[in-house]
Amino acid sequence: MDTLTDNALMLRVKAGDVDRMGLLFERYHRRLFGFLYHMLGQAEASEDLVQTVFYRMLKYRHTYTAEGEFRTWMYHLARNVLADHVKKNRHSAHHTDVADWSEKIGGGVRADDILQREQEVATLHRALAHLSDDYREVLVLSRFQELKYEEIARVLNTTEGAVKVRVHRAMNELKTIYLRIEN
């Protein structure tokens, strides 16, 4: 049964075979965590929100129609969960998880290379955090979640052309912010 499509699995869940949700969880919990983490920058909150997304999938399984891709429906729910979280925690301080750099230092050129790469990734995450939510969202969906522009358009309820423009503008903005932070 592992070879069932995502749509077929969700239709079985909708029909009452909720055990099939475990397969969908195995297929998508890491991707959902990545999406939510890149949007929030908070690992613990992102883990909690993944659970909330899957809870809502079960709760609202009756709304699933399989007319589009399962991923589109899933990311639509994830966006709603994220929006609810942001509204609820509007006054909370935004923070990014920071690695303990002292553990990385200690062993010659390889350690230096690792440290440099991690600093570049940290700079990229800081730059992403400075983007508007709209720009960050399209970049996370297209670059990190590897959704096609057509899928993103369905998730965002817009046109594929609008998504292409938004991604292009977001990349330009990200580059500007990255270079400003790096210097």
N, C-alpha and C positions, 0 to 999 in steps of 0.2 A: 504493500500500500504506500510505501515511501515514494513511488513513482507518480502518484497522483499530482495533478497540477495544483497550484495554490487555489485557483478558483474552485476546483472540484473539492478540495479539502474544506474550504470555507462553506461550500454548499452543504457538505455533510455535517459540519458544525451547526449550521443554520437548521438542519433537519433534526437536530437533537443529539448527534454523535459528538459530544463536546470533547471526548478524548482526542479527537483529531486536532484540537487546538495545540496540543503538545508538539506535533510536527511543525505547525506554522511557527510556534515559538522557537523551535530549534533552528528553523530556516531564517528567521528575521530578528531575533532579539538583539544580536550584535549590530545589525544594520540600524535598527531603531535607536539603540544606545548611541551609535555614532552620530546619527542625525541630531538627537536631542543634546548630546554632549557638545557638538559643534555649535548648536544654537545657544546653549546656556553657559557652557564652560564649567559646569559643576557635575562631577562624576556621580556623587551620591544622589543628587536630585534627579539626574538623568536615569539612573537605575530605577528609582522609584517611579518615574514617569513611564518607563518601559512597561512596568507592571500595570500601571493605570491604563495604558493603551490596550494591552491584552485583556484587561478586565472589561473595558468598554467594547472590545470586539465581541466578547461573550454577551454582554448586556444588550448590545444593539445588533446582534447577529440577524435579527429579523429584517433589518434594513438592507442587508447585503443582497444585491441583485445579480452579480456576476456579469453585468453588461460590459464592464471594463476590466482592467487588470486588478487583481487583488491588491497589489502594491499601492495602486492609486487610492483605493479605499482606505488602506492601512495608514498611508501618510496623511490622508485627509483627517482621520481620527487623531493621529499624532499631533498634527497642527492644532487641532481643537484642544487637546490635552495641554499642549505647550502654552497656548493662549490663556487657558484657565489658570495654569500655574503662574504665569507672568502677572496676570491681574491680581491673583491672590497674594503674591509676594512682591508687589510693586515697590514697597518701601524697604525691602531687604537689600542688604549690600550685595553687589555683584562681585563674585570673586572667581579666580581661575586657579585650579589646582596647580601647585608648584612642586616640581620634583626636588628631592634633596640632592643638590649638585655635589656636595662633598663626597658622596658615595661614588660618583663617577670619576673623580680625580684620583690618580694614583698609579697609572701604569703606562707612561711613555706616549708615543705617537698615536696609538690606537685609542687611548683614553681621550687624547686631545681631539681626535676626529669625531669620536662619539659625542663629546661635550659640544663641539661646534655644531654638529647636526641637530642635537637637542635644543641648542640655543636658537637655531634657525626655525625649528618647528615651534618653539615657544613664541618667537617673534611673529610667525605666521598666525598663531592662535590669538595673540594680542591684536594683530591687525584685523583678523576676522571679527573680534569682539567690538572693534570700532566701527564696523560697517553697520548700515541701517539693517533692521531686521529683514526687510524685503530682499536686500542684496545678499545678506548672509544666507538666507534661506535658499535662494536659487543656486548659490554656489555649493552649498552643502548637498542639496539634492542632485545637482548635475555632476559635481566633481568627486564628492565623497560617497554618495549613495549610488552614483552612476545611473541615474534615471535619464531616459531620453527626453529631449525637449518636449515631445508630444505628451509623454506621461506627466511631466512637470506642468504643462499647460492644463491638463485635466485636474491635477491636484490643486492648482491655483485658480482654476476656473477662468482661464484667459486663453489667448491664442498662442500658437507655437512661435509666431513672429515676435510677439511681445516678450516671450521668455528669452528668445535669442538676444533681443536688444538688452533686456535686463541683465543677462549673464555677461554680455560684453561690457556693459557699463560697470557692473559689479567687479569684474576682473580689473578694469582700469582703476577703479577706486581702491581696490585691494592693493594693487601695485604701488599706488601713490602712498597709501598709509604705511605699507610695509617698508618702503624706502625711507619714509620720514621716521619711523620707529627705529629702524636699523642704524640710522646716523645719529 
